[in-house]
Amino acid sequence: MLSTEEIMQLIGSLIWLLAGVGVFIVGMNFMSEALEKSAGEGMKKMLGRISNNRFSGVGIGAGVTAIIQSSSATSVMVIGLVNAGVMTLMQATPIIMGANIGTTITGVLVALKNDYFNMLMYLSAFAGVMMGFFKKEKIKIAGLLCSGLGLIFVGLNVMSSEQAFGNPLVEAMFQGIFAVIDFPLLLILVGVIFTALIQSSSAATGVVITMVGTGVLPLDLALFSVLGANIGTCVTALLASVGANANSKRVALIHFTFNVIGTVIFTAVVWIFREPVVNLLVSMFPGSDSMSLQMRVSVFHVIFNVTTTCVLLPFVSQLVSYSCKVIKDKKADENALVLRYVDDRLLTMPTVALMQVKKEMDYMFALVEENISLSFAAMKTEDIGNGDKIIANEAVIDFTNSTLTRFLIKLSSVVEQSDELVIGSYFHVLNDLERIGDHAENFYEIAAAMSAKKIEFSANALEDIKKMCGKVIRMLDISRDAFDNLNKSELPELEVLEDEIDGMKKRLTASHFARLADGDCSMEVSPYYSSAIAGLERVADHLVNIGFSIVNPVGSQKEN
């Protein structure tokens, strides 16, 4: 029976343990954030090389996870990319496999710690905090990286200190617990639950490695706990797939299945050949010092993930087929309004999210172009048979504008400072595209109203409108090229065309009143003609705004 003093010591040690785990996770988050920011362009290039080559997929998965130090985060990113249509299941599966390999780096780092290494890491944490006071963004990011790396080892040393795992009472307590649950399946379950609770297999494995290094946890029991941690890390991806499309749910299922299959294989091997496996790891790292004890666990973690990937990589197509059979496609609602390329899960990867916003805006641009073309045809030929198509496109344009604006507001808080100007220009372009879409709908309504009243423009008025429409179409082509390809070479022509359209509006308005005076045009047609000319001039203004958004992202926009 423990005395009151011993109980208080035990509670104090457990608090130290929790504090150590907390500092460790904070350090990992700091380092992850810094590495992601500093390697944003590299990650963009890596993801840009995504192909159906499964070996390059494994390399990309391992590389990205090594950068951000979290297989869970990589899995969430992949789910977002699949949900947004950036990659297919066949491309995503090898990346998920590679992510499991990339996450083993943390375990190796944890196992390498010793007194001299710890001192270096403490200095790193202090230097990182000091660098945070600099104004230059790159120095701040480097400081975040240094402080994160240092805090990881501060947390580990808090866990392994005499106040925590070094306390004989704590050691006796955990040894008693593990003596009760000395059964592989129970140990795996503990690993699953602990990892699911802290949402990080790297942190869970780090704790297990520390426990082995302090002698609290025997090596053979630690191996089963590590296997459980690999299943527990899937919980984050499973939660991230909730509310996503069928393919995203399949990615989460493949991730879970991959780790379960690997765990089943290795559990059978370690369970049956427990002593030979332990002896092999001991022979690889002989000695009783803390580093040797810890390296045995971290190397087993590496072997597990590399071997599982090698075994299952040839069966990618079978894993994809299995996931499709388990998770069926739902019948799509044709009337549902959804973004095609953007998903909130991409907010964890701002550089990729910005690329996807551009693709979404390109699609919106295409709808605006189509509506302008159809509405111009309606005005010029009185063919009003495309009204339903124009209305449907306009609904998508309005939805994309409002939804993408909300997404950009969220994205603006996580992007680097250099991308803030780009987001600012996108806000303006979205607004201009939406207004052009409104004008296109108005042009169609002019044609529909005139058709219903059985009235038409005079030959001269129709010819004027055709000329003005031609210039607007040319401006649309230039603006689209400028926005899509950052092509500035034709922007001077865009300004010239806008000036010509401004002049045309004045001349055509004067000509129209002259025709009215001469009786060549009817008063009934007059408001429709004036609305058409004014609308075309406003569309031209919006197109200039879009074209010049690449030159002056935060420049003034014309009010229309």
PyMOL commands that set and color helices and strands:
alter all, ss='L'
color gray80, all
select helices_A, chain A and resi 4-38+40-48+54-68+71-83+89-102+104-111+115-131+137-160+168-180+184-198+201-213+219-232+234-240+246-272+274-284+290-326+344-348+350-381+387-412+417-453+459-485+491-518+526-548
alter helices_A, ss='H'
color red, helices_A
deselect
rebuild
show_as cartoon
